[in-house]
Amino acid sequence: MGEEVRDISSKLSGREYIRGRDGRVFVLREFEITDLNTVVMINRRVLPENYPEFFFVEHYRSFPKAFIVAELDGRVVGYMMNRVEFGWSYIWKGKPTRKGHVISIGVLPEARRLGIATT
């Protein structure tokens, strides 16, 4: 592998190798368009709310740094789509602020409990 393996608590910075809760190493990295079919399959397999392919592509084009996939043993096993929105602050009433929005998270059953969706 040749890369530094980090604990689950590390922040994502490029391609990150993370040691999961059971000791296996998974990779967090930015989505690539070649991941599309796998991400769509994960979405349809594990979530009741399914998005069409164009939704994933549009999200990738609009928020490429906020679309993350997880790999285990060289295969994509999960994803997380996020975006930053602007709205009114709940803390500073009446002031505009940026807000993080998690659009969708999906992890295949065989890759759960490693910490993929908690990283």
N, C-alpha and C positions, 0 to 999 in steps of 0.2 A: 504494500500500500504506500509506504514512504511518506505519508502525511501524519501530522500530529493528531492523536485521538484526544478529544476533549470530553469533559463530563457534560451531563445533560444541562447544567446551568449556563453553559457558554452561549454567547450571542452569535447569530449567523453572520458570517463575513465571507462571502464567496462560497466555495465548496467546503463544507465542514464535515469532519468525521467525528461522530458522537458515539460514546459508549453507552449503550442502553442499560436499562435496569437489570437485565439478565446477563450483562457482560458482552452481548453481541454488539458489533459496530454497525451503525447505519449512517448514511450520508444524507445531509440536507443540502439542497442546491436550488438554484433558480430553475423554474420550468423552462423547457425548450419545446419548440413546436413539434418535435418528433415524439414528445411524451403525450400528445393529445389523445390518441386512441386509448392508451392505458389509463389516463386520468378519467376519461369519459366512462370507461368500463368500471373503474373503482366507484365513481359517482353513482352509476346505475345499480351496482351490486350492493352497496352498503347504505345508501341514503334513500329515503322516501321521496325527496324532492329532487327530480332529475332535470338537468339543464341540457339544452341542445348544444351541439359542438360549437356553433358560432358564438355562443355565450362565452365559452372558455377562451376562444381565439380573441374576441373583443376585449375580454378582461386582460389577457396577456399583452395585447397591444397598448392598452391604456395604463396598466400597472405592472410592468414586467418584473420589477424588483420585489413586488408583493405577492407573487405567485410562486410558491415553494413546493418542491416535491421531496419525498423521502425515498431513498433506495436502501434495500437490504439485499445483500448477496448479489449486487449488480442489477436488481430489478426494482422498478418503481412500485412501491407498496402503499403510498399515501400521498396526499396533497393538501395544501392550504391556500385558499384564495383570499386575499385581503385588499383593502383599499383605504385611502385617507380621504375623509369627507370634511366639509366645512359646515358648521352648524353653531347653535347656541350652547354656551357652556352651562353645565349643570352646577359647576362650582362657583364660577364668577357670573352670577345671574345677569343676563342681558348683554353679555360680551360674546362676540364671535370667537370661535376656536376651531382647531383641527381635531378630528375624531377618528380613531381607528375603527374600522368596520371589518369583521370577519364575515366573508361571504359564504364560504363553504369549507368544511374540513372532512376528509374521508380517509380512513385507514383500513386496509384489508384485515379481516379477522385474525389471520395468522401472524400479523405484525403488531397486534395490539399489546398493550401493557409493557412496551419497551420505553415509552416516554416520547414517542414520535409526535403526538399531538399536544404535548405539554411543553415542548422545547421552545 
